[in-house]
């Protein structure tokens, strides 16, 4: 997250593709706080492994949906609030 904060300081509006969240155990809170632009966007967080391996049973679709939704909610919890 420290390097991400430095990169965001240099590239204020550049979108970042961020690996290392989900199965790799990266810190969602610090990643979102340090990687987001001042408008609360600018990051694309890859959690594909956590989603595609959510289940290897017949409930895969539901498990994948739940995993994706849980990550979305967690990420959005730490996004800076948009100022009107």
Secondary structure, DSSP 4 states (H G I P E B T S, - for coil): -HHHHHHHHHSSS--EEE--SGGG---HHHHHHHHS-TTS--EEE--HHHHHTS-SSTTHHHHHHHHHHHHHHHHHHHSPPPP-
